[in-house]
Amino acid sequence: MKKIAVIGAGGSGTTLAVLLGEKGYNVDLWVRRKELLEKINSFRENTQYLKGIKIPKSVICKNSVSDVIKNSDIIVNAVPSQFTREVAKSYAKYLGKRSIIVNVAKGIELHTYKTMSQVLKEELGKNIGIVTLSGPNHSEEISMKLPTATVIASDNADCLKKVKEVFQTDYFKIFLHDDVIGVEVCGSVKNIAAIATGVCDGLGYGDNARGSIITLGLMEMSVFGKQLGAKRETFYGLAGVGDLVATCTSKYSRNRFVGERLAQGKSMEEIKKGMHGMVAEGVQTTKSVYEFAKKHKLNMPLTQQAYCVLYENKNIKNAIKDLLKSFS
């Protein structure tokens, strides 16, 4: 293995760069903002997205995407989902014929309603091996070497084996999966439920309401996934229930954070400022999934009400009332 490239220096990108660097691989980490790059190089720590975790010397930060990609055997796509297409276009011509892309972005592209593996195939070519990494894997806990189970999915068995060998550690256990669409749907739709759960917690609605929202999130995940051809059993595994429960209950969940702040009466502009550059994928995923569901006449009341709150400024308590009415 010559080199591994990580595209994106957010929490997940930095965490995986550290994990791979500590395993002895040479890692180039693409940092978009020069100011952040200089801070990381000076302190060997990403204080904005992964405070307190030292970055090994085998991880080299660079601002040039072409320099990062060239001669890399594995490329980790760790930019937010809505920027994945744009960034992939910028490095497509630098890929080697045997390069493997590992996607960790969780979202559905706006307007096209495509998953990230579909976006990457369109921009990088069908012959490039693409592996999706998903599941209950908050970067904060992985970086602290807490036990974590994750899923990697691909239609290429050889790529799966190689990625598992490279990424697995004694605390980061990887399970192979062949339902790429299902795994990606789970990783995307669970963020909508996490926003709704955050709202319930912010309003002090208790455990019963939280459990109901998580269950409804699982149902809508299944409805959306079935429309795209996902396997039903995927929703009841690590990538589905596992990630759903973790994201809806974790103090590290950015999407749950958004819901809690909405319940406190904060505007999305105020919430974004409070996140200090971090991205809650569920906000734009809500829009993508809502539009897709409306187009295909899918019954997804939780997504519908989340959309109304996020994009139509609907009163939260009225949204909850209408959600309850949809089951009467």
BELFENBEL-V725159 format. One record per backbone hydrogen bond with DSSP energy under -0.5 kcal/mol. NH is the residue of the N-H (numbers start at 1). CO is the residue of the C=O. If there is no record, write none. Layout:
nh	co
NH	CO
NH	CO
This chain:
nh	co
4	26
5	74
6	28
7	5
7	76
8	6
8	30
14	10
15	11
16	12
17	13
18	14
19	15
20	16
21	17
22	18
23	19
24	21
25	20
27	25
27	58
28	4
29	27
29	60
30	6
30	28
31	29
31	62
32	30
34	32
37	33
38	34
39	35
40	36
41	37
42	38
43	39
44	40
46	53
47	45
50	46
53	50
54	52
55	44
56	54
59	56
60	27
60	58
61	59
62	29
65	63
68	64
69	65
70	66
72	69
73	3
74	3
75	100
76	5
77	75
77	102
78	7
78	76
83	80
84	80
84	81
87	83
88	84
89	85
90	86
91	87
91	88
92	88
94	91
95	92
99	96
100	73
101	129
102	75
102	100
103	101
103	131
104	77
105	77
107	105
109	114
112	110
113	109
119	115
120	116
121	117
122	118
123	119
124	120
125	121
128	125
129	99
131	101
132	153
133	103
133	131
134	132
134	151
137	135
141	138
142	138
143	139
144	140
145	142
146	141
148	171
150	173
151	134
152	175
153	132
154	177
157	155
160	156
161	157
162	158
163	159
164	160
165	161
166	162
167	163
168	164
169	172
173	148
173	171
175	150
177	152
180	178
183	179
184	180
185	181
186	182
187	183
188	184
189	185
190	186
191	188
192	189
193	189
194	190
195	191
196	192
197	193
198	194
199	195
200	196
201	197
202	198
203	199
204	201
205	200
209	205
210	206
211	207
212	208
213	209
214	210
215	211
216	212
217	213
218	214
219	215
220	216
221	217
222	218
223	219
224	220
225	221
226	222
227	223
228	224
228	225
229	225
229	226
230	225
234	231
235	231
235	232
236	233
237	234
240	234
241	235
242	237
243	238
244	240
245	241
246	242
247	243
248	244
249	245
250	246
253	250
257	253
258	254
259	255
260	256
261	257
262	258
263	259
264	260
265	262
266	261
271	267
272	268
273	269
274	270
275	271
275	272
276	273
277	272
278	275
281	279
283	280
284	280
285	281
286	282
287	283
288	284
289	285
290	286
291	287
292	288
293	289
294	290
295	291
296	292
297	294
298	293
300	298
304	300
305	301
306	302
307	303
308	304
309	305
310	306
311	307
312	307
312	308
313	309
314	308
319	315
320	316
321	317
322	318
323	319
324	320
325	321
326	322
327	324
328	325
